[in-house]
Amino acid sequence: PVAIVFSREESMASSTKRHPARIVSTMAAGSDGRLRAVEFEGDYNTGAFASWGTAVANRVPVHAGGPYRLPHYAARARAIHTHVTPAGAFRGFGVPQTTMSQEQLIDELALKAGWDPLEFRALNALRPGDTLPTGQLLDDSVGLVECLDALRPRWTEALARIAARNAKAPPQRRHGVGLAAFFYGCGNTGTPNPSTVRIGVRPDGTLVLHQGAVDAGQGSNTVIPQIAADALGVPVGRLHIVGPDTHLTPDCGRTSASRQTFVTGRAAFLAGTALRRRIRALLNAVEDAPVHFGEGWVGAGDARLPLRELPLDAHGYALCAEERFDPPTRSLDATGQGRPYATYAFGAQMAEVEVDLETGRVRVRRVVAAHDVGRRVNPTLLEGQIEGAVAQGVGLALMEQYLPGRNNNLHDYLIPTVHDVPEVEVLFVEAPTPIGPYGAKGIGEPALVPTAAAILNAIHHATGARVREAPATPDVVLRALAAAGRGLPLAPGAR
């Protein structure tokens, strides 16, 4: 075996980063508040090597219009080669930085049209039966309106509370609340991304789950066995797990694109269901007969069968089921028409901030995250994903900025610590998708997408100044305040 170990400096200098983007966009709405058109153009700096640049640029135009009804839409994204450190696959795959631009525009348009930002989004939100600019019909699992409904009482309360707080606060301390909505396609963009799962029964009655999904901390080693066990009708503790190994487990694809619970979970559900049906058929049991496993036997209802009476397959199993799932997608054609994703995650977040007008420092005090997750398979893991995404979103919005040769270590490259992470309240909306396991869909990347945009909108609400670049470090905020004429007046004699 061969191993390579990077120093922190080498890792920072050579590993791929999130794509920096320069975005120009225009939005229009009618006098009734309904969106009429969006025009978007974004250049994404993919650095010296392509990495995933073209795939990022391909995902962006599907999402740049936001989760809204759009009669007229034009979008173009390009991956641009430069001489800097390469950019590549990074949580959100180009959509978080796109959302920072587009959700600020939505806020500006809402305020210019005289609408509350939440009500403007609710008016224009996608609903079941709507069609995306790609021509794809959204026939199910579109929970954005419900997410906004869940946020509404908290939004109303926060507006009143923050207005009262600002009336009493010293002039250099301003508080604000901001909102951002999003949608995000689960899985690869218009390309096959199948997963295969195998469940076998050894002659001694041991149940073995072969699942090749890599658990990078997101919890697939917990969720996928849960799904398989439930589909089979046994406690999850009965399953012996064989994890990712090209010799022992079928291919479950990459741990990316918010696809493992959705895609591999569906394959696990299909495998568990198929094995249960096979056992019932073998024992001539009725369709809803419970399946049982014992030491050396299998049963359905009142019937039992010794497993040693059955021939073994090539894997050494007396009984086995192997199922494959590939979400139904269709690549985008030259005009941008197709079915790039089989299902989409929807949601909205609101962020409360405190801004120091003297120093430009921003503190995020609270985030409320409402997410349509399809169906909650494991609520604890879902909460963990969202809380982690909020922490990462704080870094994206306020502090993380790689400057080659200048911050190649963590004492220079700032990331959020426990002191920077706000209170997080999570609200779940369930709009099940029929092709997901029990209706579930992805959350890993979707949870990050709106956070930074909500923070930037909250800065505007607090100060009246728009921050057009990220991260909103103190110097960036001070420049925005000065440009908007919102900074504190200089003290007498100051220069």
Stockholm file with secondary structure:
# STOCKHOLM 1.0

chainA/1-495         PVAIVFSREESMASSTKRHPARIVSTMAAGSDGRLRAVEFEGDYNTGAFASWGTAVANRVPVHAGGPYRLPHYAARARAIHTHVTPAGAFRGFGVPQTTMSQEQLIDELALKAGWDPLEFRALNALRPGDTLPTGQLLDDSVGLVECLDALRPRWTEALARIAARNAKAPPQRRHGVGLAAFFYGCGNTGTPNPSTVRIGVRPDGTLVLHQGAVDAGQGSNTVIPQIAADALGVPVGRLHIVGPDTHLTPDCGRTSASRQTFVTGRAAFLAGTALRRRIRALLNAVEDAPVHFGEGWVGAGDARLPLRELPLDAHGYALCAEERFDPPTRSLDATGQGRPYATYAFGAQMAEVEVDLETGRVRVRRVVAAHDVGRRVNPTLLEGQIEGAVAQGVGLALMEQYLPGRNNNLHDYLIPTVHDVPEVEVLFVEAPTPIGPYGAKGIGEPALVPTAAAILNAIHHATGARVREAPATPDVVLRALAAAGRGLPLAPGAR
#=GR chainA/1-495 SS CCCCCCCHHHHHHHSCBCCCEEEEEEEEECTTSCEEEEEEEEEEEEETSCTTHHHHHHHHHHHTTCSBCCSEEEEEEEEEECSSCCBCCCTTTTHHHHHHHHHHHHHHHHHHTTCCHHHHHHHHBCCTTCBCTTSCBCCSCCCHHHHHHHHHHHHHHHHHHHHHHHHHSCTTEEEEEEEEEEEEECSSSSSCCCEEEEEEECTTSCEEEECCCCCSSSCHHHHHHHHHHHHHTSCGGGEEEECSCTTTSCCCCCSCTTCIIIIIHHHHHHHHHHHHHHHHHHTTCCTTCCEEEETTEEEETTEEEEGGGSCCCTTSCSEEEEEEECCCCBCCCTTSCSBCCSCEEEEEEEEEEEEETTTCCEEEEEEEEEEECSSCSCHHHHHHHHHHHHHHHHHHHHTCCCCTTTCCSTTTSCCCCTTTCCEEEEEEECCCCTTSGGGCCCCTTTTTTTHHHHHHHHHHHHHSCCCCSSSCCHHHHHHHHHHHTCSCCCCTTCC
#=GC SS_cons         CCCCCCCHHHHHHHSCBCCCEEEEEEEEECTTSCEEEEEEEEEEEEETSCTTHHHHHHHHHHHTTCSBCCSEEEEEEEEEECSSCCBCCCTTTTHHHHHHHHHHHHHHHHHHTTCCHHHHHHHHBCCTTCBCTTSCBCCSCCCHHHHHHHHHHHHHHHHHHHHHHHHHSCTTEEEEEEEEEEEEECSSSSSCCCEEEEEEECTTSCEEEECCCCCSSSCHHHHHHHHHHHHHTSCGGGEEEECSCTTTSCCCCCSCTTCIIIIIHHHHHHHHHHHHHHHHHHTTCCTTCCEEEETTEEEETTEEEEGGGSCCCTTSCSEEEEEEECCCCBCCCTTSCSBCCSCEEEEEEEEEEEEETTTCCEEEEEEEEEEECSSCSCHHHHHHHHHHHHHHHHHHHHTCCCCTTTCCSTTTSCCCCTTTCCEEEEEEECCCCTTSGGGCCCCTTTTTTTHHHHHHHHHHHHHSCCCCSSSCCHHHHHHHHHHHTCSCCCCTTCC
//
